Amino acid sequence: MQQLKCKDLVEEKFKDTIDDVRGMYKAGDYEALSEYALSLDYVKAGTFSNQRAGYLRWQLSWGGPSDEFRIYDNGDVEYWYLDWWDGACVDVDGDDAEIIKNFTGWYERGDRV
């Protein structure tokens, strides 16, 4: 049986994750949202090859597989699903992007380029 690639799984994983995040955010359960993720850190531009810009990473899980939201310096938001030597993303927009930006404090960051 052939193992599915991240591109085959990313939409479903995003849907499950954003449903969880929306629920906690709309309920005002920010403590649960804080505990939902592993870390929040900034990845400088040029850290990885082919990295298009710096971004704030809200890492939800780690290992194989892992997932995270990336909030780029220009305000774009992506959801990434990653497994060993494989990865895929979906664009996050509208209210969902605003939830991610607001919760992570993206608007308050002073060191954005």
Residue pairs with C-beta under 8 A, 6 or more apart in sequence:
5 86
5 88
6 65
6 81
6 82
6 83
6 86
6 87
6 88
7 88
9 65
9 81
9 88
10 79
10 80
10 81
10 88
10 89
10 90
11 90
13 67
13 79
13 81
14 79
14 81
14 90
14 92
17 60
17 67
17 79
18 79
18 92
18 96
20 36
21 33
21 36
21 96
21 99
21 100
21 103
22 96
22 99
24 30
24 32
24 33
24 36
25 33
25 99
25 102
25 103
30 103
33 103
36 60
37 58
37 59
37 60
38 59
38 60
38 61
38 62
39 57
39 58
39 59
40 56
40 57
40 58
40 59
40 104
41 56
41 57
41 59
42 54
42 55
42 56
42 57
42 109
42 111
43 51
43 54
43 55
43 56
43 57
43 70
44 54
45 51
45 53
45 54
45 73
45 113
52 72
53 72
53 73
53 74
53 113
54 72
54 73
54 112
54 113
55 70
55 71
55 72
55 73
56 70
56 71
56 104
56 106
56 109
57 68
57 69
57 70
58 68
58 69
58 70
58 71
58 100
58 104
59 66
59 68
60 66
60 67
60 68
60 69
61 67
61 68
64 82
64 83
64 84
65 81
65 82
65 83
66 81
66 82
66 83
67 79
67 80
67 81
67 82
68 79
68 80
68 82
69 77
69 78
69 79
69 80
69 92
69 100
69 104
70 77
70 78
70 79
70 80
70 89
71 77
71 100
71 101
71 104
71 106
72 78
73 112
73 113
75 101
75 106
76 91
77 91
77 92
77 93
77 96
77 97
77 100
77 101
78 89
78 90
78 91
78 92
79 89
79 90
79 92
80 87
80 88
80 89
81 87
81 88
81 89
92 100
100 106
101 107
